[in-house]
Amino acid sequence: MEQMEKSVAILGFNIFSPGGTTRSNLNIIHDFLAEGYQVDYYNFRDFSRLDILKLTKENQFLEKTNFHEIKDIKQEFSGHFVFITRESFFPIAKYIRYNYPDKVIIGEMHTPLGLTNREEWVPNLNYFNFIRVATKSIQDIIRNEYHFERTYVQTISLSHLENEASSNFKASRRDVYGKANFLVRARFDQQKDIPYAIRLMDNLVHQQGRDDFRFFVNGYGPGKTMIENLIDYYNLQDHVFMNERDPDNYIYLSTARLETLGYSIAEEFDIGHAVVAYPGDDGVVRENFQNFQNCLWITKNIEDDAQQVIQFADQQNSLEGYKANIRRLSEYTDNYVKYFEENTAIVSEADKPDKQVNLDKMLDKIETTSLADELTKYRKIYYKLKKVPVIGSILNNAGIKSTGMKILSVLTGKKSAKADEGISVDPNKFFVESFHGSNFSGDPKYLALAVKKRLPNAEIFVSCENQLVANVASDYGFKPVRINTLAYMQAFKKCKYVFINGNSLDKVGKQPGQIFVETWHGFPMKKMVNDLENFKQRHEESTAFAPRMLKWDYLLSSSSYNTELLESAFALKKNHELKVLEYGTPKNGFLIKNKVNSRERAAIYQKYFNKQYDPDKRIVLFCPTWRKDERDSVSDLDLRQVIHQLPENYELIVKLHPLEGRLRPYYKDLDERIFCFYNELVDIQELYILADVLISDYSSAMFDYSNLNKPIIVMQEDEENYQQNIGWYFNIEQTCHLTAHKYTTDQLVEEILRTTTQEVNMDYNGLIKEKLLTNENADAAEKILDKILVK
């Protein structure tokens, strides 16, 4: 290779902040410098001279590196080889190819394909000479799905590893106190799936009785509060520890859904620790480490994994296995540049754009799309202020930064997003929102699952209020977006189809060509909007509701009577384009399909109780509906007395309305046989499958539940007040033969026992289905998709 070619330019996001891509960039800088290359690094984020000094002090080899801002490529661009190390930066290849046609451009696929925005990188592939990927399976996808051949497989450099067997190697997998410690180092986001690791610990400690197991969670990120809440939720405060000092001996635990390599796994093999790892939803983690020893692969089946982990913790680490792992790691750490030169020796010509592009506009677009969050534009100001000497030192204070960002978050939350210019909706994109992002359930969820089954390559976004909901959405393979953020707005506006069971945010509007499918969230017994008894409340709600209803293209209904009530409540006739689909509801289709499915019931039981299903258990499900006035409890009855008077095999689940989730701490601590799950984690249809009897008041829960032909108890404690302010569309006793009572504790216990131990008349289930839910059927979701999907 000629001397003039021994130069490399690396374009990255922010080498001055921690992360896997930063580690990779530092490693390849080290490797190219060691082989005599000139290295120029171009940083997307603004940085200061102090940032360079600090990073160079930690990595002395960087003294020979030239640092630039990414916009500097307009004036002077050093480097024969150009690495673009972030998929969202791939559009920059178009600018480079037009202005510097002789450069050899390499695109680095660092993010798992399932987490990338393919709109950003796929249209720009032809401007690259090469795309480097981590595994053969990723290469096959890019070649077969996107018909791009100029790829090569090479694992990112691991030159920061010691790559020598440590004298501190421990054969035992337990510490000096006999404890089996598990540890993870990770960014706290839904991709890492730390909630599964916590559930595994719950099973080990509380179900398997293994008090000798502990879990150390070390890291940072937006899911910190969620993890803290889950530790409390599972009562694991004595067994799970966050951001504490590493134990003297541990087993590394990785439950990440997707990785392109698994840096932390490689680092743990390098220092001799055993590893328990999930292969990844796409199998890539296992592809990378399948031949490594002192390793256990888990499946995310709690019972199986718990038994495997117990056995694994009791075994010894193999010294020969450790040395074999070191030899395999050396394949990744030695000769990185040599293999790079071999892979790029024959350079194929890449496409050249027809016209110049504006780099500044391109960088702004990257900022506001792939880096989108509610603080984007304010982060620009923050990073500029950081460069001012006195102000910068103040802003570097962690406490001030945190407070400042929270203030900016409030500001941006109040500001509407400006409509995107020239945006067009994509028929392969779907947006799903249930209960304003506070939960992932109901008809929107079951429509989304039907879409996934019919269109496996569809991109499905799920609105999430917090990390708990985001984690649930990720479990299904969907893309969570935080409600009210810029990322939310952008995803929403690109989706052809919107499935929603309330009303969308006013600020997102409705794009030309978008199709809104309104599912609402239950059959109405209590009056709504235009039909409310209270005049003031009726006027306020109907005024706010009217323009939102006009966005709807389709409304789901379960019967002609259901349609009649919805037409009255929402004044549907004002929307001349609206089509009402009386095909039944997807959520009840799920119930009809699974009402006698014992395997599904066992899986749901394990999901919520984190242990094997016990068929002797009797589950009482209490679903009180919301009251507009804030209250301290959902019933006048003492539920502890109720459960204590029931046999030991009875358990009570209190399912709070999404707007009363604040009451969960009270109900979760009432009694060891009373359960109140996080609303964010609950799909009430699943609880219906579990329950042996339902207790409700004015909730539409009783109508959905009737599809299962199980007993229903109607308990009304404030009937007169409710009638005066809200009112009912029909008399439930006359229409359905369901009689409501204001029960005493003894009476409620007696009724629960009567309905769950004796043959009782449940003709109300048949009447509900005959009069109210006439069209419910198992295939509702499929029929709806047949109608709404544009051919």
C-alpha positions in Angstrom: 0.0 0.0 0.0 1.3 3.4 -0.9 2.2 5.9 1.8 -0.5 8.4 0.8 -3.1 5.7 1.4 -2.0 5.1 5.0 -4.5 7.6 6.4 -7.9 7.0 8.0 -10.8 9.4 8.9 -13.3 8.2 11.4 -16.8 9.9 11.7 -18.5 9.2 15.0 -21.1 10.5 17.3 -19.3 11.4 20.5 -16.1 9.7 21.4 -16.0 11.8 24.6 -18.9 9.9 26.2 -19.0 6.2 27.3 -20.5 3.4 25.2 -19.8 0.5 22.9 -19.3 2.5 19.8 -16.9 4.8 21.6 -14.9 1.8 22.8 -14.8 0.4 19.2 -13.6 3.8 17.8 -10.9 4.1 20.4 -9.7 0.5 19.5 -9.5 1.1 15.8 -7.7 4.4 16.3 -5.2 2.5 18.5 -4.8 -0.2 15.9 -4.4 2.1 12.9 -1.9 4.3 14.7 0.1 1.2 15.7 0.3 0.3 12.0 1.6 3.7 11.0 -1.6 5.3 9.7 -2.4 8.9 10.1 -5.8 9.1 12.0 -8.3 12.0 12.0 -11.4 11.7 14.1 -14.5 13.8 13.3 -16.9 14.2 16.2 -20.6 15.0 15.7 -21.1 16.5 19.1 -19.5 19.7 20.0 -16.4 19.3 22.2 -13.8 21.4 24.0 -10.1 21.3 24.3 -10.6 20.1 27.9 -12.5 17.1 26.5 -9.5 16.1 24.3 -7.1 16.5 27.2 -9.1 14.4 29.5 -9.7 11.6 26.9 -6.0 11.6 25.9 -4.9 11.4 29.5 -7.0 8.2 29.8 -5.8 6.9 26.4 -2.3 8.1 25.7 -2.1 6.8 22.2 -4.6 9.5 21.2 -1.8 12.1 21.3 -1.1 11.3 17.6 -4.7 11.7 16.6 -6.2 14.8 15.1 -9.6 15.8 16.4 -12.2 17.8 14.3 -15.8 18.7 14.3 -17.8 16.8 11.7 -18.7 20.0 9.8 -15.0 20.5 9.1 -15.2 18.1 6.3 -16.5 21.0 4.2 -13.1 22.8 4.3 -10.5 20.0 4.7 -11.0 16.3 4.9 -8.0 14.1 5.7 -8.0 10.3 5.3 -7.9 8.0 2.3 -10.2 5.5 4.1 -13.3 7.0 5.7 -15.1 5.1 8.4 -18.7 6.2 9.1 -19.4 4.5 12.5 -23.1 5.2 13.1 -25.9 4.0 10.8 -27.8 7.3 11.2 -24.8 9.1 9.7 -24.9 7.0 6.5 -26.5 9.9 4.5 -23.2 11.8 4.9 -21.7 9.2 2.5 -23.6 11.0 -0.3 -21.9 14.3 0.5 -18.5 12.7 0.7 -18.9 10.7 -2.5 -19.9 13.8 -4.4 -17.1 16.1 -3.1 -14.3 13.6 -2.5 -14.9 10.9 -5.1 -11.6 9.1 -4.6 -12.1 8.3 -0.9 -12.8 4.7 0.1 -15.9 4.9 2.3 -16.6 2.1 4.8 -19.9 2.0 6.7 -19.8 0.4 10.1 -22.9 -1.5 11.2 -22.7 -1.2 15.0 -26.4 -1.3 15.9 -28.4 -4.5 15.7 -30.4 -4.4 12.5 -33.7 -4.7 14.4 -32.9 -1.4 16.2 -31.9 0.6 13.2 -34.0 3.0 11.2 -33.6 1.5 7.8 -34.8 4.7 6.1 -31.6 6.3 7.2 -29.0 3.9 5.9 -30.6 1.7 3.2 -31.1 4.5 0.6 -27.4 5.4 1.0 -25.7 2.0 0.6 -24.7 2.6 -3.0 -22.4 5.5 -2.0 -20.2 3.2 0.1 -17.3 1.1 -1.2 -17.8 -1.3 1.7 -20.1 -2.1 4.6 -18.4 -3.9 7.5 -20.7 -6.2 9.5 -20.1 -8.3 12.6 -21.5 -11.7 11.5 -22.3 -13.8 8.5 -26.0 -13.7 9.3 -26.0 -9.9 9.1 -24.1 -10.0 5.9 -26.7 -12.4 4.4 -29.6 -10.1 5.3 -27.9 -7.1 3.7 -27.1 -9.0 0.6 -30.4 -10.9 0.2 -32.9 -8.2 1.4 -31.2 -5.1 0.2 -29.1 -6.6 -2.7 -25.9 -4.9 -1.6 -22.9 -7.1 -2.2 -19.9 -5.0 -1.1 -19.9 -6.3 2.5 -17.3 -8.0 4.5 -17.4 -9.8 7.9 -15.0 -8.6 10.5 -15.5 -8.4 14.3 -14.8 -4.9 15.8 -11.4 -4.6 17.3 -11.0 -5.8 20.9 -7.5 -4.4 21.3 -8.3 -3.0 24.8 -8.5 -6.5 26.2 -5.5 -8.0 28.0 -5.6 -11.2 26.0 -3.5 -13.0 28.6 -4.6 -15.5 31.3 -4.9 -13.7 34.6 -3.1 -15.1 37.7 -6.3 -14.1 39.6 -8.4 -16.8 37.8 -10.9 -18.5 40.2 -12.1 -22.0 39.7 -15.1 -21.5 42.1 -18.1 -19.6 40.8 -19.0 -18.5 44.3 -17.5 -15.9 46.6 -15.7 -16.5 49.9 -19.1 -16.5 51.7 -20.5 -19.1 49.4 -22.8 -16.7 47.6 -23.5 -17.0 43.9 -23.2 -13.5 42.6 -24.5 -12.4 39.2 -23.4 -9.1 37.7 -24.3 -7.0 34.6 -22.8 -3.8 33.3 -25.2 -2.1 30.9 -27.0 1.0 29.8 -30.4 0.8 31.4 -32.8 0.7 28.4 -35.4 -1.8 27.2 -32.9 -3.5 24.7 -30.8 -4.9 27.6 -34.0 -6.5 29.2 -32.7 -6.2 32.7 -36.3 -6.8 34.0 -36.0 -10.4 32.8 -32.8 -10.8 34.9 -34.7 -9.4 37.9 -37.6 -11.9 37.3 -35.1 -14.7 37.1 -33.7 -13.6 40.5 -37.3 -13.5 41.9 -37.8 -17.1 40.8 -34.5 -18.2 42.2 -35.0 -16.5 45.6 -38.7 -16.7 46.2 -39.8 -19.8 44.2 -36.7 -22.0 44.4 -35.8 -20.8 47.9 -32.2 -20.0 47.0 -31.2 -17.3 49.5 -27.6 -17.7 48.4 -28.1 -15.9 45.0 -27.5 -12.2 44.5 -27.5 -9.8 41.5 -25.5 -6.7 41.0 -26.8 -4.2 38.4 -24.2 -1.6 37.4 -24.8 1.1 34.8 -26.7 4.2 33.8 -29.5 5.3 31.6 -33.2 6.1 31.4 -34.4 2.8 32.9 -32.8 3.4 36.3 -36.1 4.2 38.1 -37.8 1.3 36.4 -35.2 -1.1 37.7 -35.4 0.4 41.2 -39.2 -0.1 41.1 -38.9 -3.7 40.0 -36.5 -4.5 42.8 -39.1 -3.2 45.2 -42.0 -4.9 43.3 -40.4 -8.3 43.6 -39.2 -7.6 47.2 -35.6 -8.2 46.2 -34.0 -5.4 48.2 -31.7 -8.0 50.0 -30.7 -9.8 46.8 -30.5 -7.2 44.0 -28.1 -4.2 44.3 -27.7 -1.3 42.0 -24.4 0.5 41.2 -22.6 -1.0 44.2 -19.0 -2.2 44.2 -18.4 -5.4 42.3 -18.4 -8.6 44.4 -15.0 -10.4 44.7 -16.3 -13.2 42.5 -19.2 -13.3 40.2 -20.9 -14.8 37.1 -21.6 -12.3 34.3 -25.2 -12.2 33.2 -26.4 -10.8 29.9 -30.1 -10.9 29.0 -29.9 -8.3 26.1 -32.5 -8.8 23.3 -30.1 -7.7 20.6 -26.3 -7.1 20.3 -24.0 -6.9 17.3 -21.1 -8.4 19.4 -21.5 -8.1 23.2 -18.5 -6.1 24.3 -19.1 -6.8 28.0 -19.3 -10.5 27.4 -16.0 -10.5 25.6 -14.4 -8.5 28.5 -15.7 -11.0 31.1 -14.3 -13.9 29.2 -11.0 -12.1 29.0 -10.6 -11.8 32.7 -11.8 -15.3 33.4 -15.4 -15.0 34.7 -18.1 -17.4 33.8 -20.9 -16.0 31.6 -24.7 -16.7 31.5 -26.1 -15.2 28.3 -29.2 -15.0 26.2 -28.4 -15.7 22.5 -30.2 -12.6 21.4 -33.6 -12.5 19.6 -31.7 -12.8 16.3 -29.1 -15.3 17.6 -26.2 -13.0 16.9 -24.7 -13.1 20.4 -24.5 -16.9 20.2 -23.1 -16.6 16.7 -20.3 -14.6 18.2 -19.6 -16.7 21.3 -21.0 -20.1 20.5 -17.6 -21.9 20.9 -16.6 -20.2 24.2 -16.4 -22.3 27.4 -17.4 -21.6 31.0 -20.7 -20.3 29.4 -24.4 -21.1 29.9 -27.0 -20.2 27.2 -30.4 -19.4 28.6 -33.7 -19.3 26.8 -35.9 -16.9 28.7 -38.1 -19.6 30.0 -38.0 -18.8 33.7 -38.5 -22.3 35.1 -35.9 -23.8 32.8 -33.4 -21.0 33.2 -33.6 -21.1 37.0 -32.8 -24.8 37.1 -29.9 -24.4 34.6 -28.5 -21.4 36.5 -28.6 -23.3 39.9 -26.6 -26.1 38.4 -24.2 -23.8 36.6 -23.4 -21.8 39.8 -22.5 -25.0 41.6 -20.0 -26.1 38.9 -16.3 -25.1 38.6 -14.7 -22.8 36.1 -12.3 -24.7 33.8 -8.8 -23.2 33.5 -8.3 -24.9 30.2 -11.7 -23.5 29.1 -10.5 -20.0 30.1 -7.3 -20.4 28.2 -9.2 -21.6 25.1 -11.4 -18.5 25.4 -8.3 -16.3 25.5 -7.1 -17.9 22.3 -10.4 -17.3 20.6 -10.4 -13.6 21.7 -7.0 -13.2 20.3 -8.5 -13.8 16.9 -10.5 -10.5 17.4 -7.6 -8.6 19.0 -4.7 -9.4 16.8 -4.1 -8.2 13.2 -7.3 -6.1 12.9 -5.6 -3.7 10.4 -4.1 -6.7 8.4 -7.6 -8.2 8.0 -9.1 -4.9 7.2 -6.5 -4.3 4.4 -7.2 -7.8 3.0 -11.0 -7.2 3.0 -10.7 -3.9 1.3 -7.8 -4.6 -1.1 -10.0 -4.7 -4.2 -12.0 -1.5 -4.3 -15.2 -1.5 -6.3 -16.5 1.7 -7.6 -19.5 3.2 -5.8 -22.3 5.4 -7.2 -21.8 9.1 -7.4 -24.8 11.4 -6.7 -26.2 13.5 -9.5 -26.0 16.8 -7.6 -24.4 18.5 -4.6 -26.1 18.2 -1.2 -26.1 20.8 1.6 -24.0 19.3 4.5 -25.4 21.7 7.1 -29.0 20.8 6.3 -28.0 17.2 6.3 -26.4 17.4 9.8 -29.5 19.3 11.1 -31.7 16.6 9.7 -29.6 13.9 11.4 -29.9 15.9 14.6 -33.7 16.1 14.5 -34.4 12.6 13.2 -32.0 9.8 14.4 -31.1 11.7 17.6 -34.6 12.8 18.2 -35.8 13.4 21.8 -37.6 16.1 23.6 -34.4 17.9 24.4 -32.7 17.9 20.9 -32.7 21.6 20.1 -31.9 22.5 23.7 -29.0 20.1 23.8 -27.5 22.1 20.9 -27.6 25.2 23.1 -26.2 23.2 26.1 -23.2 21.9 24.2 -22.4 25.4 22.8 -22.6 26.9 26.3 -20.3 24.1 27.6 -17.5 25.5 25.4 -17.7 28.9 27.2 -14.9 28.7 29.9 -16.8 29.8 33.1 -20.3 28.7 32.1 -18.8 25.4 30.8 -17.3 24.5 34.2 -20.7 25.2 35.9 -22.6 23.1 33.4 -20.2 20.2 33.8 -21.5 19.8 37.4 -23.7 16.7 37.3 -26.4 18.1 39.5 -26.8 21.3 37.6 -26.8 19.4 34.3 -29.6 17.1 35.5 -31.7 19.9 36.9 -31.2 22.0 33.7 -32.2 19.1 31.5 -35.4 18.4 33.6 -36.4 22.1 33.2 -35.8 21.9 29.4 -37.9 18.7 29.3 -40.8 20.5 30.8 -40.4 23.4 28.4 -40.4 21.1 25.4 -43.3 19.0 26.7 -45.4 22.2 26.5 -44.3 23.1 23.0 -46.0 21.6 20.0 -43.8 20.0 17.3 -43.8 21.8 14.0 -45.4 19.9 11.2 -42.9 18.1 9.0 -42.6 19.4 5.5 -43.0 17.0 2.7 -43.5 14.0 4.9 -45.3 11.0 3.3 -46.8 8.1 5.2 -45.4 4.6 4.8 -48.0 1.7 4.4 -45.5 -0.6 6.1 -45.5 1.5 9.3 -48.1 1.2 12.1 -48.5 3.3 15.2 -50.2 1.8 18.3 -51.4 3.6 21.4 -53.5 2.2 24.2 -54.6 4.2 27.2 -52.4 7.2 26.1 -49.2 5.1 26.4 -49.8 4.1 30.0 -50.3 0.5 29.1 -49.9 -1.9 26.2 -53.1 -3.9 25.9 -56.6 -3.8 24.5 -57.7 -3.8 20.9 -54.6 -1.8 19.7 -52.3 -4.5 21.1 -54.3 -7.4 19.5 -54.5 -5.6 16.2 -50.7 -5.0 16.3 -50.2 -8.7 17.0 -52.4 -9.6 14.0 -50.4 -7.2 11.8 -47.1 -8.8 12.9 -48.5 -12.3 12.0 -49.7 -11.1 8.6 -46.9 -8.7 7.8 -43.7 -9.9 9.6 -41.6 -7.1 8.1 -44.0 -4.3 9.2 -42.6 -1.6 11.5 -44.8 -1.3 14.5 -44.3 1.6 17.0 -45.9 1.6 20.4 -46.5 4.7 22.5 -45.0 4.4 26.0 -45.4 6.6 29.0 -42.4 5.1 30.7 -39.7 2.4 30.6 -42.1 -0.3 32.0 -44.4 0.1 29.1 -41.4 0.3 26.7 -40.1 -3.0 28.0 -43.4 -4.7 27.5 -43.6 -3.4 23.9 -40.1 -4.6 23.3 -41.0 -8.1 24.5 -43.3 -8.3 21.5 -40.6 -7.1 19.1 -42.2 -3.7 18.6 -40.5 -0.3 18.7 -41.3 1.7 21.8 -41.4 5.5 21.5 -41.8 7.8 24.5 -45.0 9.8 24.4 -44.8 13.5 23.8 -41.2 13.4 22.5 -39.9 14.5 19.1 -39.2 10.8 18.3 -42.9 10.1 19.0 -44.1 12.9 16.7 -41.8 11.7 13.9 -42.8 8.1 14.2 -46.5 9.0 14.4 -46.4 11.1 11.3 -44.7 8.4 9.2 -47.2 5.7 10.0 -50.0 4.9 7.5 -52.1 3.2 10.1 -52.8 4.4 13.7 -54.5 2.0 16.1 -55.7 3.9 19.2 -58.3 3.3 22.0 -58.6 6.9 23.1 -57.7 10.1 21.4 -54.4 11.0 19.9 -52.3 14.0 21.0 -53.6 17.2 19.4 -50.1 18.3 18.4 -49.5 15.3 16.1 -52.4 16.2 13.9 -53.2 13.8 11.0 -51.1 13.4 7.9 -52.6 13.2 4.4 -53.2 9.5 3.7 -53.1 8.4 7.3 -55.8 6.0 8.5 -57.0 6.2 12.1 -58.6 3.1 13.5 -60.4 4.0 16.7 -61.1 1.0 18.9 -62.4 2.7 22.0 -61.8 0.8 25.2 -65.0 -0.9 26.2 -68.7 -1.4 25.7 -70.4 1.6 27.3 -72.7 1.1 30.3 -71.9 4.4 31.9 -72.8 7.4 29.8 -70.0 9.3 28.0 -69.2 12.7 26.5 -72.4 14.1 24.8 -74.7 11.9 27.0 -73.3 12.8 30.5 -75.9 13.8 33.1 -73.9 16.6 34.5 -74.4 19.6 32.1 -71.0 21.3 32.8 -69.0 18.2 32.4 -71.0 17.3 29.3 -70.3 20.6 27.7 -66.6 20.5 28.5 -66.0 17.0 27.2 -68.1 17.3 24.1 -66.4 20.6 23.1 -62.9 19.0 23.5 -63.9 15.7 21.9 -65.6 16.9 18.7 -62.5 17.9 16.6 -60.6 14.8 17.7 -63.4 12.4 16.6 -63.3 14.0 13.1 -59.8 12.4 12.6 -61.2 8.8 12.8 -61.6 6.8 9.6 -62.8 3.6 11.3 -64.5 2.8 14.6 -64.8 -0.7 15.9 -68.0 -2.0 17.3 -69.3 -5.3 18.6 -73.0 -5.0 17.8 -75.6 -2.6 16.3 -76.5 -1.6 19.8 -72.9 -0.8 20.6 -72.9 1.4 17.5 -76.1 3.1 18.5 -74.6 4.1 21.9 -71.3 5.2 20.4 -73.1 7.4 17.8 -75.0 9.1 20.6 -72.0 9.5 22.9 -69.6 10.8 20.3 -72.0 12.5 17.8 -70.5 10.3 15.1 -72.9 11.6 12.3 -70.7 14.8 12.2 -67.9 12.7 10.7 -69.2 11.9 7.2 -66.2 9.8 6.3 -66.3 7.5 9.3 -66.9 3.8 8.7 -68.1 1.8 11.7 -66.9 -1.8 11.5 -69.3 -4.1 13.4 -66.9 -7.1 13.2 -66.3 -7.6 16.9 -63.2 -6.6 18.9 -59.7 -8.1 18.6 -59.3 -8.2 22.4 -62.4 -10.3 22.9 -61.3 -12.5 19.9 -58.3 -13.4 22.1 -60.7 -14.4 24.9 -62.8 -16.5 22.7 -59.8 -18.3 21.2 -58.3 -19.1 24.7 -61.3 -19.6 27.0 -60.6 -23.3 27.4 -56.8 -23.2 26.6 -55.1 -24.5 29.8 -51.7 -24.0 28.3 -52.4 -20.3 27.8 -53.7 -20.0 31.3 -50.6 -21.6 32.7 -48.3 -19.3 30.7 -50.3 -16.2 31.9 -50.1 -17.4 35.5 -46.3 -17.8 35.2 -46.1 -14.3 33.6 -47.8 -12.6 36.6 -46.8 -14.8 39.5 -43.4 -15.8 38.2 -43.9 -19.4 39.1 -45.5 -22.6 37.8 -49.2 -22.7 37.5 -51.1 -24.2 40.4 -54.5 -25.5 39.2 -55.8 -25.7 42.8 -55.6 -21.9 43.1 -58.8 -19.9 42.8 -58.3 -16.3 41.5 -60.8 -13.6 42.4 -60.4 -10.6 40.1 -61.6 -7.2 41.4 -61.9 -4.5 38.7 -63.3 -1.3 40.0 -63.8 1.5 37.5 -62.4 5.0 37.8 -64.1 7.8 39.7 -63.5 11.3 38.6 -63.0 12.6 42.2 -59.6 11.4 43.7 -60.1 8.7 46.3 -58.0 6.9 48.8 -59.4 3.4 48.2 -61.5 1.6 45.6 -63.9 0.0 48.0 -65.5 0.7 51.4 -64.9 -3.0 52.2 -61.8 -4.2 54.0 -60.3 -6.6 51.4 -58.0 -8.2 54.0 -61.1 -9.4 55.9 -62.5 -10.7 52.6 -59.4 -12.8 51.7 -58.9 -14.0 55.3 -62.4 -15.5 55.3 -61.8 -17.3 52.0 -60.0 -20.7 51.9 -56.2 -20.6 51.7 -56.2 -21.5 48.0 -58.0 -18.3 47.1 -56.1 -15.2 46.0 -57.3 -11.8 45.1 -56.0 -9.6 42.3 -57.0 -5.9 42.5 -56.8 -4.5 38.9 -56.7 -0.7 39.2 -58.0 1.6 36.5 -55.1 3.2 34.6 -56.0 6.6 36.1 -55.8 5.2 39.6 -52.4 3.5 39.4 -51.2 5.7 42.3 -53.1 3.4 44.7 -51.0 0.4 43.9 -48.5 0.7 46.8 -51.4 0.5 49.2 -53.0 -2.6 47.7 -49.8 -4.5 47.0 -49.0 -4.5 50.7 -52.4 -5.3 52.1 -51.9 -9.1 52.4 -49.6 -11.8 50.9 -52.7 -13.2 49.2 -53.7 -9.9 47.6 -51.9 -8.8 44.5 -51.9 -5.5 42.7 -49.6 -5.5 39.7 -48.1 -2.4 38.0 -50.8 -1.2 35.5 -48.0 -0.8 33.0 -47.3 -4.6 33.1 -50.9 -5.7 33.0 -53.1 -6.8 30.1 -56.5 -7.2 31.6 -57.6 -9.7 29.0 -54.9 -12.0 30.4 -56.2 -11.5 33.9 -59.7 -12.5 32.7 -58.3 -15.8 31.5 -56.7 -16.4 34.9 -59.8 -15.4 37.0 -62.4 -17.8 38.4 -64.7 -15.0 39.2 -64.9 -11.3 38.4 -66.1 -8.5 40.8 -66.8 -5.2 39.2 -69.0 -2.1 39.5 -69.8 0.1 36.4 -66.9 -1.2 34.4 -67.2 -2.6 30.9 -64.9 -5.4 32.3 -68.0 -7.5 33.0 -69.0 -7.4 29.3 -65.7 -8.6 28.0 -65.5 -11.2 30.8 -68.9 -12.7 29.7 -67.1 -14.2 26.7 -65.6 -16.7 29.1 -68.9 -17.9 30.6 -67.6 -17.5 34.1 -69.3 -16.0 37.2 -69.7 -12.2 37.6 -70.4 -10.3 40.8 -71.6 -6.7 40.5 -70.8 -4.6 43.5 -72.1 -1.0 43.5 -71.3 1.2 46.5 -72.1 4.7 45.3 -75.0 4.1 42.9 -77.1 7.2 43.6 -74.1 9.6 43.2 -73.0 7.9 40.1 -76.4 8.1 38.5 -76.7 11.8 39.3 -73.3 12.8 37.7 -72.7 10.1 35.1 -75.7 8.0 34.4 -76.3 4.7 32.6 -77.4 3.8 29.1 -79.4 0.8 30.3 -80.5 -1.0 33.4 -78.1 -3.9 33.7 -80.6 -6.0 35.7 -83.4 -5.6 33.2 -81.2 -6.0 30.2 -78.7 -8.7 31.3 -80.1 -10.2 34.6 -77.1 -9.0 36.5 -78.1 -7.8 39.9 -75.9 -5.2 41.7 -75.5 -5.2 45.5 -73.8 -3.1 48.1 -72.2 -6.1 49.9 -71.0 -6.5 53.4 -67.8 -8.4 53.9 -69.6 -11.6 54.9 -72.1 -11.3 52.0 -69.3 -10.8 49.5 -67.3 -13.8 50.8 -70.5 -15.9 50.7 -71.2 -14.8 47.1 -67.6 -15.6 46.0 -67.8 -19.1 47.5 -71.3 -19.7 46.1 -70.3 -18.8 42.5 -66.9 -20.6 42.6 -68.0 -23.9 44.3 -71.6 -24.4 43.1 -73.5 -24.7 39.9 -75.0 -21.3 39.5 -77.3 -19.7 37.0 -75.2 -17.6 34.7 -77.7 -16.7 32.0 -76.4 -13.2 32.2 -73.4 -14.2 30.1 -75.6 -15.4 27.3 -77.8 -12.3 27.5 -74.8 -10.0 27.3 -73.5 -11.7 24.2 -77.0 -11.9 22.6 -77.9 -8.2 23.3 -74.7 -6.3 23.6 -71.9 -8.2 22.0 -73.7 -9.8 19.1 -70.8 -9.9 16.7 -67.9 -10.9 18.9 -65.9 -13.7 17.3 -62.4 -15.3 17.4 -61.4 -13.8 14.0 -62.3 -10.2 14.6 -58.7 -8.9 14.2 -58.2 -10.7 10.8 -61.6 -9.4 9.5 -60.7 -5.8 10.5 -57.3 -6.0 8.8 -59.0 -7.4 5.6 -61.1 -4.3 5.5 -58.7 -1.5 6.5 -55.4 -2.5 4.9 -55.0 -0.7 1.6 -54.5 -3.3 -1.2 
